[in-house]
């Protein structure tokens, strides 16, 4: 693929914001009873197809998830990918944005299917992030599937082949629910012709001392959606 570097702006998303996006998909599904969650995950896994990297970027929309354009009608997107009820809310953010559990989004990486997904809506009502998580407590991981660490390393190389070296890579340490956690994050940035700052994120979260991540996640983000009018 041609290089995108000449078209990128360098933007850094705070680590806590990335963690919020990623943890929502991997951890907050625990609100659903385990048997029901496992059955739901199995049904979603059956329809997951291999993720095509070409759908994660175009020059007009920047980095985005297939079928979801930044600025699309909120109701249309949520009705397509979530149950769009209060039960589908995964988390509320301090800035007023809402994360919805997007059970309708299913994608596989080297045959390994995501365990959860979220869609984030900004305080002004704009779709501003889509996140897919691959979890260590997966109910759908098959024998022979890549482990979380293998997945993190394998797909990072695929992302570099497609989009070039990451614009930024960071390692941050935070304590989550009294558990020391290390986040490894890779970011690719692109500003669209109409000024939208977009970002592709690939990240892993490790509990202190563990060699395998608790989860690995892929995110596409619109960094600067319009602010809510006062």
N, CA, C and O of each residue as an XYZ file, in Angstrom:
920
protein
N       0.848     -1.197      0.000
C       0.000      0.000      0.000
C       0.875      1.235      0.000
O       1.961      1.217      0.579
N       0.426      2.317     -0.641
C       1.186      3.531     -0.672
C       1.318      4.080      0.739
O       0.489      3.798      1.605
N       2.362      4.864      0.964
C       2.564      5.433      2.294
C       1.533      6.516      2.569
O       1.175      7.293      1.683
N       1.057      6.555      3.821
C       0.116      7.590      4.241
C       0.808      8.656      5.068
O       0.158      9.614      5.488
N       2.108      8.525      5.317
C       2.741      9.362      6.298
C       2.662     10.842      5.955
O       2.548     11.668      6.861
N       2.717     11.197      4.701
C       2.663     12.603      4.334
C       1.340     13.249      4.651
O       1.251     14.476      4.708
N       0.309     12.454      4.859
C      -1.017     12.979      5.097
C      -1.393     12.971      6.574
O      -2.496     13.396      6.917
N      -0.508     12.499      7.468
C      -0.872     12.343      8.866
C      -0.480     13.555      9.689
O       0.516     14.220      9.405
N      -1.265     13.829     10.699
C      -0.889     14.756     11.743
C      -0.584     13.940     12.980
O      -1.159     12.868     13.169
N       0.313     14.427     13.834
C       0.681     13.692     15.028
C      -0.202     14.135     16.177
O      -0.158     15.291     16.598
N      -1.014     13.201     16.689
C      -1.976     13.469     17.748
C      -1.818     12.385     18.797
O      -1.670     11.216     18.442
N      -1.843     12.725     20.056
C      -1.734     11.737     21.128
C      -3.022     11.678     21.918
O      -3.467     12.686     22.467
N      -3.623     10.503     21.979
C      -4.824     10.305     22.785
C      -4.390      9.895     24.183
O      -3.594      8.964     24.307
N      -4.878     10.553     25.264
C      -4.476     10.184     26.623
C      -4.738      8.708     26.894
O      -5.724      8.139     26.426
N      -3.841      8.105     27.653
C      -3.939      6.667     27.914
C      -5.244      6.303     28.603
O      -5.820      5.256     28.310
N      -5.723      7.148     29.515
C      -6.951      6.795     30.231
C      -8.132      6.736     29.276
O      -9.047      5.940     29.485
N      -8.135      7.562     28.231
C      -9.232      7.541     27.275
C      -9.202      6.256     26.463
O     -10.247      5.656     26.212
N      -8.023      5.832     26.054
C      -7.905      4.574     25.329
C      -8.332      3.411     26.226
O      -9.049      2.512     25.786
N      -7.891      3.434     27.478
C      -8.251      2.347     28.391
C      -9.753      2.251     28.558
O     -10.303      1.152     28.616
N     -10.424      3.393     28.636
C     -11.877      3.387     28.774
C     -12.531      2.725     27.576
O     -13.442      1.910     27.726
N     -12.068      3.075     26.398
C     -12.645      2.494     25.187
C     -12.443      0.979     25.150
O     -13.346      0.230     24.777
N     -11.269      0.549     25.533
C     -10.953     -0.862     25.411
C     -11.563     -1.707     26.524
O     -12.086     -2.789     26.260
N     -11.504     -1.236     27.744
C     -12.017     -2.022     28.862
C     -13.513     -2.231     28.771
O     -14.030     -3.240     29.251
N     -14.217     -1.287     28.158
C     -15.667     -1.416     28.050
C     -16.044     -2.701     27.341
O     -16.945     -3.418     27.776
N     -15.349     -2.995     26.240
C     -15.689     -4.203     25.507
C     -15.312     -5.471     26.233
O     -16.056     -6.450     26.181
N     -14.166     -5.483     26.916
C     -13.673     -6.715     27.506
C     -14.252     -7.016     28.869
O     -14.446     -8.184     29.205
N     -14.532     -6.004     29.660
C     -14.886     -6.249     31.050
C     -16.356     -6.058     31.372
O     -16.900     -6.785     32.203
N     -17.006     -5.109     30.741
C     -18.336     -4.742     31.197
C     -19.425     -5.686     30.710
O     -20.577     -5.564     31.126
N     -19.081     -6.617     29.843
C     -20.078     -7.606     29.429
C     -20.447     -8.526     30.584
O     -21.364     -9.338     30.459
N     -19.751     -8.411     31.695
C     -20.043     -9.258     32.846
C     -21.413     -8.984     33.443
O     -21.864     -9.746     34.299
N     -22.086     -7.927     33.022
C     -23.433     -7.636     33.497
C     -24.425     -8.686     33.018
O     -25.489     -8.845     33.616
N     -24.093     -9.409     31.945
C     -24.965    -10.442     31.406
C     -24.640    -11.768     32.072
O     -23.460    -12.078     32.235
N     -25.637    -12.577     32.469
C     -25.351    -13.881     33.057
C     -24.423    -14.696     32.174
O     -24.512    -14.625     30.948
N     -23.524    -15.478     32.791
C     -22.453    -16.124     32.043
C     -22.960    -17.053     30.947
O     -22.417    -17.036     29.843
N     -23.984    -17.863     31.214
C     -24.483    -18.782     30.201
C     -25.095    -18.028     29.033
O     -24.889    -18.381     27.872
N     -25.846    -16.991     29.351
C     -26.446    -16.186     28.286
C     -25.366    -15.493     27.469
O     -25.457    -15.411     26.244
N     -24.335    -14.991     28.160
C     -23.247    -14.304     27.460
C     -22.491    -15.265     26.557
O     -22.140    -14.913     25.430
N     -22.240    -16.465     27.038
C     -21.518    -17.446     26.244
C     -22.309    -17.834     24.998
O     -21.742    -17.967     23.913
N     -23.611    -18.014     25.156
C     -24.440    -18.371     24.017
C     -24.492    -17.233     23.008
O     -24.430    -17.455     21.799
N     -24.606    -16.022     23.518
C     -24.625    -14.849     22.637
C     -23.309    -14.726     21.888
O     -23.298    -14.451     20.689
N     -22.200    -14.930     22.590
C     -20.881    -14.862     21.952
C     -20.737    -15.932     20.881
O     -20.176    -15.686     19.813
N     -21.254    -17.131     21.178
C     -21.168    -18.211     20.191
C     -21.919    -17.847     18.919
O     -21.430    -18.090     17.816
N     -23.110    -17.263     19.069
C     -23.898    -16.887     17.892
C     -23.179    -15.809     17.079
O     -23.157    -15.866     15.849
N     -22.598    -14.836     17.763
C     -21.897    -13.778     17.048
C     -20.649    -14.319     16.352
O     -20.314    -13.902     15.244
N     -19.969    -15.252     17.015
C     -18.743    -15.804     16.443
C     -19.007    -16.535     15.141
O     -18.180    -16.515     14.229
N     -20.151    -17.174     15.058
C     -20.477    -17.950     13.867
C     -20.572    -17.088     12.612
O     -20.354    -17.575     11.503
N     -20.895    -15.815     12.785
C     -21.037    -14.963     11.608
C     -19.823    -14.055     11.390
O     -19.835    -13.233     10.474
N     -18.779    -14.185     12.210
C     -17.594    -13.351     12.060
C     -16.805    -13.765     10.827
O     -16.579    -14.953     10.600
N     -16.392    -12.798     10.042
C     -15.540    -13.039      8.888
C     -14.182    -12.381      9.126
O     -14.048    -11.508      9.983
N     -13.185    -12.805      8.365
C     -11.839    -12.270      8.538
C     -11.817    -10.771      8.268
O     -12.363    -10.296      7.272
N     -11.173    -10.034      9.178
C     -11.111     -8.582      9.059
C     -10.244     -8.181      7.879
O      -9.088     -8.592      7.780
N     -10.799     -7.383      6.992
C     -10.093     -6.873      5.816
C      -9.533     -5.496      6.164
O     -10.294     -4.563      6.422
N      -8.212     -5.366      6.171
C      -7.607     -4.094      6.574
C      -7.991     -2.942      5.659
O      -7.947     -1.782      6.068
N      -8.365     -3.251      4.434
C      -8.707     -2.181      3.502
C      -9.951     -1.408      3.934
O     -10.174     -0.287      3.476
N     -10.776     -2.009      4.827
C     -12.001     -1.328      5.236
C     -11.759     -0.386      6.408
O     -12.677      0.318      6.829
N     -10.538     -0.359      6.944
C     -10.259      0.484      8.106
C      -9.816      1.897      7.746
O      -9.642      2.735      8.630
N      -9.630      2.170      6.449
C      -9.131      3.489      6.049
C      -9.578      3.845      4.639
O      -9.585      2.994      3.750
N      -9.949      5.095      4.438
C      -9.981      5.703      3.110
C      -9.674      7.190      3.262
O      -9.769      7.735      4.362
N      -9.309      7.845      2.168
C      -8.853      9.229      2.257
C      -9.959     10.177      2.706
O      -9.679     11.185      3.354
N     -11.201      9.872      2.375
C     -12.304     10.770      2.727
C     -12.648     10.702      4.213
O     -12.876     11.734      4.844
N     -12.686      9.490      4.778
C     -13.119      9.310      6.164
C     -11.979      9.043      7.130
O     -12.203      9.035      8.340
N     -10.772      8.825      6.644
C      -9.665      8.503      7.518
C      -9.810      7.107      8.087
O     -10.356      6.219      7.432
N      -9.323      6.909      9.308
C      -9.459      5.618      9.964
C     -10.874      5.488     10.517
O     -11.356      6.373     11.223
N     -11.527      4.389     10.195
C     -12.905      4.156     10.628
C     -13.186      2.665     10.474
O     -12.421      1.953      9.824
N     -14.269      2.195     11.062
C     -14.626      0.791     10.917
C     -15.571      0.611      9.746
O     -16.361      1.500      9.430
N     -15.488     -0.535      9.109
C     -16.288     -0.821      7.927
C     -17.769     -0.519      8.157
O     -18.363     -0.973      9.135
N     -18.347      0.245      7.250
C     -19.778      0.523      7.298
C     -20.169      1.633      8.239
O     -21.341      2.007      8.289
N     -19.221      2.178      8.992
C     -19.528      3.258      9.931
C     -18.690      4.477      9.557
O     -17.467      4.464      9.698
N     -19.351      5.526      9.082
C     -18.663      6.758      8.711
C     -18.836      7.775      9.816
O     -19.916      7.904     10.392
N     -17.766      8.498     10.112
C     -17.872      9.545     11.120
C     -18.895     10.578     10.685
O     -18.849     11.075      9.560
N     -19.824     10.900     11.588
C     -20.884     11.849     11.265
C     -22.156     11.185     10.788
O     -23.142     11.870     10.519
N     -22.160      9.833     10.675
C     -23.383      9.133     10.286
C     -24.465      9.353     11.328
O     -24.179      9.705     12.472
N     -25.700      9.145     10.927
C     -26.828      9.270     11.836
C     -26.687      8.267     12.983
O     -26.548      7.065     12.754
N     -26.725      8.770     14.214
C     -26.504      7.950     15.409
C     -27.496      6.797     15.504
O     -27.104      5.661     15.771
N     -28.781      7.081     15.286
C     -29.801      6.045     15.419
C     -29.599      4.929     14.411
O     -29.781      3.754     14.730
N     -29.221      5.297     13.193
C     -29.008      4.295     12.159
C     -27.895      3.335     12.551
O     -28.040      2.121     12.407
N     -26.785      3.873     13.045
C     -25.647      3.041     13.421
C     -25.986      2.158     14.613
O     -25.726      0.955     14.587
N     -26.562      2.741     15.656
C     -26.825      1.968     16.865
C     -27.868      0.877     16.630
O     -27.743     -0.224     17.166
N     -28.869      1.168     15.852
C     -29.879      0.147     15.579
C     -29.309     -1.000     14.745
O     -29.804     -2.125     14.803
N     -28.275     -0.708     13.976
C     -27.668     -1.740     13.141
C     -26.746     -2.657     13.934
O     -26.622     -3.840     13.617
N     -26.091     -2.110     14.972
C     -25.038     -2.879     15.635
C     -25.294     -3.168     17.108
O     -24.574     -3.981     17.688
N     -26.286     -2.540     17.744
C     -26.566     -2.782     19.157
C     -28.054     -3.058     19.343
O     -28.854     -2.931     18.416
N     -28.394     -3.439     20.567
C     -29.814     -3.603     20.879
C     -30.476     -2.247     21.079
O     -31.703     -2.148     21.104
N     -29.659     -1.195     21.223
C     -30.125      0.185     21.355
C     -31.184      0.323     22.454
O     -32.248      0.904     22.239
N     -30.877     -0.212     23.618
C     -31.691     -0.029     24.812
C     -30.748      0.346     25.944
O     -29.530      0.300     25.777
N     -31.293      0.713     27.080
C     -30.443      1.030     28.213
C     -29.575     -0.166     28.616
O     -28.494      0.003     29.179
N     -30.064     -1.378     28.319
C     -29.290     -2.569     28.661
C     -28.000     -2.668     27.852
O     -27.067     -3.366     28.250
N     -27.945     -1.977     26.726
C     -26.757     -2.087     25.882
C     -25.702     -1.051     26.227
O     -24.645     -1.034     25.597
N     -25.947     -0.183     27.206
C     -24.944      0.788     27.616
C     -23.846      0.069     28.389
O     -24.118     -0.623     29.370
N     -22.589      0.239     27.936
C     -21.461     -0.386     28.620
C     -20.874      0.531     29.680
O     -20.470      0.067     30.746
N     -20.823      1.836     29.400
C     -20.223      2.762     30.358
C     -20.564      4.192     29.973
O     -20.893      4.488     28.824
N     -20.477      5.071     30.965
C     -20.603      6.507     30.746
C     -19.255      7.146     31.043
O     -18.631      6.834     32.058
N     -18.805      8.029     30.179
C     -17.515      8.683     30.370
C     -17.699     10.049     31.022
O     -18.773     10.647     30.958
N     -16.629     10.527     31.649
C     -16.692     11.814     32.332
C     -16.997     12.962     31.385
O     -17.571     13.967     31.804
N     -16.624     12.833     30.115
C     -16.864     13.924     29.174
C     -18.274     13.900     28.585
O     -18.597     14.694     27.702
N     -19.109     12.986     29.077
C     -20.488     12.930     28.600
C     -20.729     11.935     27.490
O     -21.876     11.741     27.086
N     -19.693     11.298     26.982
C     -19.882     10.296     25.934
C     -20.396      8.994     26.541
O     -20.230      8.748     27.735
N     -21.019      8.167     25.711
C     -21.609      6.901     26.152
C     -21.045      5.766     25.303
O     -20.970      5.875     24.080
N     -20.650      4.680     25.959
C     -20.184      3.490     25.258
C     -21.300      2.466     25.244
O     -21.857      2.126     26.288
N     -21.628      1.971     24.050
C     -22.659      0.951     23.873
C     -22.003     -0.376     23.509
O     -21.045     -0.405     22.736
N     -22.515     -1.472     24.062
C     -22.061     -2.801     23.674
C     -22.588     -3.106     22.277
O     -23.800     -3.152     22.063
N     -21.695     -3.310     21.344
C     -22.065     -3.500     19.937
C     -21.935     -4.966     19.556
O     -20.985     -5.366     18.883
N     -22.903     -5.757     19.995
C     -22.836     -7.196     19.760
C     -22.946     -7.565     18.285
O     -22.614     -8.684     17.894
N     -23.415     -6.618     17.464
C     -23.562     -6.910     16.046
C     -22.276     -6.807     15.261
O     -22.261     -7.125     14.072
N     -21.181     -6.366     15.895
C     -19.902     -6.250     15.199
C     -19.077     -7.489     15.495
O     -18.716     -7.739     16.645
N     -18.777     -8.266     14.460
C     -18.005     -9.494     14.615
C     -16.914     -9.522     13.550
O     -17.193     -9.364     12.361
N     -15.673     -9.723     13.982
C     -14.556     -9.750     13.032
C     -13.484    -10.688     13.552
O     -13.254    -10.776     14.758
N     -12.831    -11.385     12.638
C     -11.787    -12.340     13.007
C     -10.428    -11.842     12.525
O     -10.317    -11.221     11.468
N      -9.403    -12.124     13.318
C      -8.021    -11.848     12.943
C      -7.279    -13.175     12.948
O      -7.141    -13.812     13.993
N      -6.806    -13.590     11.783
C      -6.164    -14.899     11.622
C      -7.039    -16.006     12.204
O      -6.549    -16.941     12.837
N      -8.351    -15.877     11.974
C      -9.303    -16.877     12.427
C      -9.806    -16.680     13.838
O     -10.803    -17.291     14.222
N      -9.141    -15.838     14.627
C      -9.581    -15.596     16.013
C     -10.631    -14.500     16.031
O     -10.382    -13.390     15.559
N     -11.806    -14.803     16.573
C     -12.943    -13.887     16.536
C     -12.975    -13.017     17.788
O     -12.588    -13.452     18.872
N     -13.443    -11.779     17.618
C     -13.505    -10.871     18.768
C     -14.561    -11.345     19.766
O     -15.585    -11.917     19.394
N     -14.283    -11.090     21.035
C     -15.198    -11.483     22.104
C     -16.233    -10.414     22.392
O     -17.307    -10.723     22.910
N     -15.937     -9.165     22.070
C     -16.864     -8.074     22.345
C     -16.518     -6.889     21.467
O     -15.468     -6.858     20.826
N     -17.413     -5.914     21.444
C     -17.186     -4.684     20.694
C     -18.005     -3.572     21.327
O     -19.024     -3.821     21.971
N     -17.546     -2.341     21.136
C     -18.303     -1.187     21.621
C     -18.346     -0.101     20.557
O     -17.465     -0.005     19.703
N     -19.388      0.709     20.630
C     -19.502      1.937     19.838
C     -19.635      3.088     20.823
O     -20.446      3.024     21.747
N     -18.845      4.141     20.632
C     -18.903      5.295     21.517
C     -19.602      6.449     20.823
O     -19.318      6.765     19.668
N     -20.521      7.073     21.548
C     -21.256      8.243     21.055
C     -20.835      9.441     21.897
O     -20.873      9.381     23.126
N     -20.435     10.524     21.247
C     -19.976     11.711     21.967
C     -21.139     12.398     22.676
O     -22.300     12.057     22.449
N     -20.826     13.359     23.530
C     -21.861     14.093     24.258
C     -22.778     14.854     23.326
O     -23.916     15.163     23.680
N     -22.279     15.163     22.115
C     -23.097     15.871     21.129
C     -23.901     14.927     20.252
O     -24.663     15.372     19.393
N     -23.733     13.602     20.465
C     -24.526     12.634     19.717
C     -23.865     12.072     18.485
O     -24.534     11.429     17.676
N     -22.550     12.293     18.306
C     -21.840     11.776     17.132
C     -21.159     10.451     17.454
O     -20.585     10.288     18.531
N     -21.224      9.502     16.516
C     -20.441      8.285     16.642
C     -18.970      8.679     16.559
O     -18.545      9.268     15.565
N     -18.182      8.357     17.600
C     -16.798      8.836     17.608
C     -15.769      7.734     17.861
O     -14.572      8.022     17.855
N     -16.185      6.489     18.083
C     -15.212      5.409     18.257
C     -15.880      4.057     18.094
O     -17.045      3.870     18.448
N     -15.125      3.126     17.555
C     -15.541      1.724     17.468
C     -14.372      0.893     17.973
O     -13.234      1.108     17.558
N     -14.644     -0.056     18.869
C     -13.583     -0.846     19.490
C     -13.955     -2.322     19.492
O     -15.093     -2.685     19.790
N     -12.977     -3.181     19.152
C     -13.146     -4.632     19.198
C     -12.138     -5.196     20.179
O     -10.973     -4.796     20.170
N     -12.572     -6.130     21.035
C     -11.685     -6.707     22.040
C     -11.592     -8.219     21.903
O     -12.574     -8.894     21.597
N     -10.385     -8.736     22.139
C     -10.089    -10.167     22.129
C      -9.568    -10.496     23.526
O      -8.496    -10.035     23.919
N     -10.327    -11.292     24.270
C     -10.116    -11.411     25.713
C      -9.508    -12.738     26.137
O      -9.712    -13.766     25.490
N      -8.749    -12.702     27.247
C      -8.129    -13.922     27.775
C      -9.154    -14.871     28.392
O      -8.896    -16.067     28.524
N     -10.321    -14.334     28.771
C     -11.364    -15.221     29.315
C     -12.417    -15.548     28.261
O     -13.594    -15.742     28.567
N     -11.963    -15.603     27.019
C     -12.851    -15.843     25.887
C     -13.658    -17.125     26.039
O     -13.147    -18.162     26.463
N     -14.925    -17.022     25.682
C     -15.806    -18.202     25.669
C     -15.869    -18.834     24.278
O     -16.455    -19.902     24.100
N     -15.257    -18.162     23.288
C     -15.396    -18.634     21.911
C     -14.053    -18.973     21.267
O     -14.019    -19.432     20.125
N     -12.959    -18.758     21.971
C     -11.652    -19.087     21.419
C     -11.561    -20.587     21.156
O     -11.917    -21.391     22.017
N     -11.089    -20.962     19.975
C     -11.010    -22.356     19.570
C      -9.590    -22.890     19.754
O      -8.627    -22.126     19.818
N      -9.483    -24.200     19.836
C      -8.164    -24.826     19.876
C      -7.419    -24.478     18.599
O      -7.958    -24.620     17.502
N      -6.192    -24.026     18.738
C      -5.403    -23.635     17.576
C      -5.435    -22.147     17.290
O      -4.622    -21.657     16.507
N      -6.371    -21.403     17.915
C      -6.407    -19.948     17.742
C      -5.168    -19.315     18.363
O      -4.584    -19.864     19.297
N      -4.771    -18.163     17.843
C      -3.650    -17.427     18.411
C      -3.954    -17.041     19.851
O      -5.093    -16.712     20.184
N      -2.930    -17.081     20.710
C      -3.078    -16.557     22.060
C      -3.161    -15.032     21.980
O      -2.972    -14.458     20.908
N      -3.441    -14.374     23.104
C      -3.555    -12.917     23.091
C      -2.214    -12.277     22.692
O      -2.197    -11.337     21.897
N      -1.092    -12.775     23.237
C       0.206    -12.201     22.897
C       0.561    -12.469     21.442
O       1.066    -11.583     20.753
N       0.302    -13.683     20.971
C       0.555    -13.993     19.557
C      -0.283    -13.101     18.660
O       0.199    -12.621     17.635
N      -1.531    -12.877     19.037
C      -2.413    -12.016     18.258
C      -1.884    -10.591     18.225
O      -1.855     -9.957     17.171
N      -1.463    -10.088     19.386
C      -0.955     -8.721     19.478
C       0.258     -8.528     18.577
O       0.350     -7.523     17.873
N       1.172     -9.460     18.589
C       2.383     -9.347     17.776
C       2.092     -9.564     16.293
O       2.594     -8.829     15.443
N       1.281    -10.573     15.988
C       0.971    -10.898     14.594
C       0.263     -9.735     13.893
O       0.652     -9.333     12.797
N      -0.764     -9.207     14.527
C      -1.557     -8.184     13.850
C      -0.829     -6.843     13.803
O      -1.066     -6.041     12.900
N       0.046     -6.598     14.758
C       0.854     -5.373     14.705
C       1.697     -5.365     13.424
O       1.811     -4.336     12.759
N       2.281     -6.509     13.086
C       3.063     -6.588     11.854
C       2.186     -6.369     10.630
O       2.604     -5.719      9.672
N       0.963     -6.913     10.658
C       0.045     -6.709      9.541
C      -0.334     -5.233      9.404
O      -0.420     -4.710      8.293
N      -0.559     -4.572     10.528
C      -0.899     -3.142     10.493
C       0.267     -2.323      9.943
O       0.055     -1.381      9.180
N       1.484     -2.670     10.320
C       2.649     -1.947      9.810
C       2.815     -2.164      8.311
O       3.167     -1.240      7.578
N       2.559     -3.389      7.858
C       2.651     -3.665      6.425
C       1.664     -2.810      5.643
O       1.971     -2.350      4.543
N       0.486     -2.597      6.205
C      -0.574     -1.879      5.504
C      -0.454     -0.359      5.640
O      -0.624      0.372      4.664
N      -0.157      0.116      6.867
C      -0.225      1.554      7.145
C       1.120      2.176      7.500
O       1.188      3.373      7.781
N       2.186      1.388      7.493
C       3.487      1.927      7.850
C       3.716      1.854      9.351
O       2.850      1.411     10.105
N       4.898      2.296      9.773
C       5.204      2.313     11.201
C       4.193      3.181     11.948
O       3.707      4.182     11.423
N       3.887      2.779     13.181
C       2.963      3.560     13.999
C       3.520      4.968     14.207
O       4.730      5.155     14.333
N       2.624      5.953     14.242
C       3.042      7.325     14.514
C       3.529      7.478     15.948
O       4.374      8.323     16.243
N       2.990      6.655     16.830
C       3.395      6.712     18.228
C       3.142      5.353     18.872
O       2.130      4.707     18.604
N       4.070      4.928     19.721
C       3.894      3.724     20.523
C       4.226      4.081     21.968
O       5.241      4.724     22.238
N       3.374      3.665     22.887
C       3.562      4.031     24.289
C       3.371      2.822     25.191
O       2.722      1.843     24.821
N       3.949      2.913     26.377
C       3.687      1.943     27.437
C       3.346      2.730     28.690
O       4.147      3.540     29.155
N       2.163      2.495     29.236
C       1.721      3.221     30.418
C       1.301      2.235     31.498
O       0.871      1.118     31.209
N       1.432      2.666     32.741
C       1.056      1.830     33.879
C      -0.029      2.536     34.673
O       0.099      3.709     35.023
N      -1.101      1.801     34.950
C      -2.194      2.336     35.738
C      -2.710      1.250     36.675
O      -2.523      0.058     36.431
N      -3.360      1.680     37.745
C      -3.997      0.732     38.656
C      -5.494      0.737     38.398
O      -6.151      1.765     38.561
N      -6.038     -0.406     37.997
C      -7.451     -0.538     37.676
C      -8.076     -1.505     38.675
O      -7.679     -2.668     38.751
N      -9.053     -1.024     39.441
C      -9.681     -1.858     40.485
C      -8.633     -2.492     41.402
O      -8.708     -3.671     41.748
N      -7.658     -1.672     41.780
C      -6.578     -2.081     42.691
C      -5.609     -3.073     42.068
O      -4.791     -3.661     42.774
N      -5.686     -3.266     40.761
C      -4.789     -4.194     40.075
C      -3.824     -3.402     39.194
O      -4.273     -2.730     38.266
N      -2.509     -3.457     39.451
C      -1.547     -2.763     38.585
C      -1.617     -3.329     37.168
O      -1.524     -4.541     36.970
N      -1.779     -2.461     36.204
C      -1.960     -2.881     34.813
C      -1.057     -2.061     33.903
O      -0.928     -0.848     34.069
N      -0.435     -2.733     32.940
C       0.410     -2.063     31.955
C      -0.275     -2.109     30.598
O      -0.753     -3.159     30.170
N      -0.320     -0.959     29.921
C      -0.931     -0.858     28.603
C       0.146     -0.595     27.556
O       0.938      0.338     27.690
N       0.171     -1.414     26.525
C       1.023     -1.157     25.367
C       0.117     -0.707     24.231
O      -0.813     -1.417     23.849
N       0.394      0.479     23.693
C      -0.488      1.097     22.701
C       0.293      1.512     21.456
O       1.409      2.025     21.547
N      -0.311      1.280     20.299
C       0.239      1.757     19.031
C      -0.829      2.627     18.359
O      -2.003      2.260     18.319
N      -0.407      3.792     17.828
C      -1.342      4.735     17.228
C      -0.919      5.106     15.802
O       0.256      5.360     15.534
N      -1.897      5.132     14.898
C      -1.718      5.680     13.560
C      -2.708      6.833     13.407
O      -3.886      6.675     13.728
N      -2.250      7.994     12.922
C      -3.095      9.183     12.842
C      -3.278      9.661     11.401
O      -2.386      9.522     10.564
N      -4.443     10.222     11.138
C      -4.725     10.761      9.801
C      -5.799     11.837      9.922
O      -6.811     11.646     10.598
N      -5.565     12.977      9.255
C      -6.551     14.049      9.213
C      -7.199     14.070      7.826
O      -6.507     14.128      6.809
N      -8.528     14.021      7.796
C      -9.264     13.969      6.531
C      -9.231     15.328      5.833
O      -8.895     16.334      6.458
N      -9.576     15.368      4.547
C      -9.594     16.649      3.827
C     -10.504     17.699      4.468
O     -10.237     18.895      4.348
N     -11.582     17.268      5.151
C     -12.466     18.247      5.787
C     -12.097     18.490      7.254
O     -12.867     19.106      7.991
N     -10.922     18.009      7.680
C     -10.398     18.392      8.986
C     -10.659     17.442     10.139
O     -10.297     17.768     11.270
N     -11.269     16.282      9.917
C     -11.500     15.328     11.009
C     -10.183     14.641     11.372
O      -9.489     14.110     10.505
N      -9.853     14.659     12.649
C      -8.657     13.984     13.132
C      -9.039     12.563     13.537
O      -9.799     12.368     14.486
N      -8.521     11.588     12.830
C      -8.902     10.191     13.071
C      -7.685      9.387     13.511
O      -6.541      9.770     13.266
N      -7.957      8.279     14.157
C      -6.871      7.481     14.699
C      -7.212      5.989     14.672
O      -8.351      5.589     14.917
N      -6.204      5.185     14.372
C      -6.284      3.732     14.481
C      -5.452      3.338     15.701
O      -4.325      3.805     15.861
N      -6.002      2.482     16.557
C      -5.331      2.091     17.789
C      -5.247      0.569     17.868
O      -6.200     -0.140     17.544
N      -4.098      0.089     18.302
C      -3.911     -1.337     18.559
C      -3.227     -1.441     19.914
O      -2.146     -0.883     20.102
N      -3.837     -2.143     20.858
C      -3.352     -2.084     22.228
C      -3.528     -3.399     22.952
O      -4.338     -4.239     22.562
N      -2.755     -3.566     24.015
C      -2.862     -4.742     24.880
C      -2.739     -4.294     26.328
O      -2.013     -3.349     26.635
N      -3.450     -4.975     27.212
C      -3.417     -4.679     28.641
C      -2.894     -5.895     29.387
O      -3.402     -7.004     29.222
N      -1.864     -5.677     30.217
C      -1.242     -6.760     30.971
C      -1.389     -6.506     32.465
O      -1.038     -5.428     32.944
N      -1.900     -7.477     33.202
C      -1.842     -7.404     34.656
C      -0.380     -7.557     35.066
O       0.357     -8.354     34.485
N       0.026     -6.795     36.059
C       1.427     -6.755     36.462
C       2.013     -8.154     36.648
O       1.476     -8.976     37.390
N       3.138     -8.408     35.948
C       3.839     -9.675     36.071
C       3.411    -10.736     35.083
O       4.086    -11.757     34.956
N       2.294    -10.525     34.367
C       1.796    -11.516     33.413
C       2.421    -11.310     32.031
O       2.642    -10.174     31.611
N       2.703    -12.399     31.333
C       3.263    -12.318     29.986
C       2.181    -12.293     28.921
O       2.420    -11.809     27.814
N       0.992    -12.807     29.231
C      -0.123    -12.787     28.294
C      -1.050    -11.617     28.650
O      -1.345    -11.410     29.827
N      -1.506    -10.862     27.670
C      -2.421     -9.752     27.955
C      -3.764    -10.263     28.485
O      -4.197    -11.367     28.157
N      -4.405     -9.444     29.303
C      -5.775     -9.717     29.715
C      -6.699     -9.580     28.522
O      -7.652    -10.345     28.372
N      -6.416     -8.603     27.674
C      -7.159     -8.451     26.434
C      -6.320     -7.667     25.445
O      -5.401     -6.943     25.827
N      -6.644     -7.819     24.172
C      -6.053     -7.058     23.078
C      -7.204     -6.389     22.357
O      -8.270     -6.987     22.205
N      -7.007     -5.151     21.907
C      -8.137     -4.446     21.302
C      -7.713     -3.578     20.135
O      -6.613     -3.028     20.097
N      -8.627     -3.477     19.188
C      -8.467     -2.641     17.999
C      -9.504     -1.527     18.063
O     -10.689     -1.785     18.276
N      -9.057     -0.288     17.880
C      -9.996      0.825     17.929
C      -9.819      1.774     16.764
O      -8.695      2.035     16.334
N     -10.927      2.294     16.250
C     -10.902      3.401     15.306
C     -11.614      4.562     15.979
O     -12.687      4.383     16.555
N     -11.018      5.766     15.911
C     -11.495      6.886     16.707
C     -11.535      8.169     15.892
O     -10.625      8.451     15.112
N     -12.594      8.939     16.080
C     -12.671     10.329     15.602
C     -12.313     11.172     16.827
O     -13.097     11.275     17.771
N     -11.122     11.772     16.803
C     -10.595     12.426     17.993
C     -11.251     13.754     18.331
O     -11.268     14.153     19.496
N     -11.786     14.438     17.347
C     -12.269     15.802     17.611
C     -13.696     16.031     17.097
O     -13.929     16.957     16.319
N     -14.653     15.196     17.526
C     -16.045     15.445     17.099
C     -16.522     16.762     17.689
O     -15.954     17.232     18.675
N     -17.561     17.373     17.104
C     -18.066     18.651     17.623
C     -18.473     18.535     19.098
O     -19.017     17.514     19.520
N     -18.207     19.576     19.863
C     -18.564     19.575     21.271
C     -20.056     19.835     21.429
O     -20.684     20.458     20.573
N     -20.613     19.350     22.534
C     -22.015     19.587     22.847
C     -22.262     21.054     23.093
O     -21.512     21.702     23.823
N     -23.322     21.590     22.479
C     -23.639     22.989     22.685
C     -24.185     23.192     24.096
O     -24.943     22.366     24.605
N     -23.790     24.299     24.720
C     -24.259     24.577     26.075
C     -25.660     25.133     26.039
O     -26.233     25.432     27.086
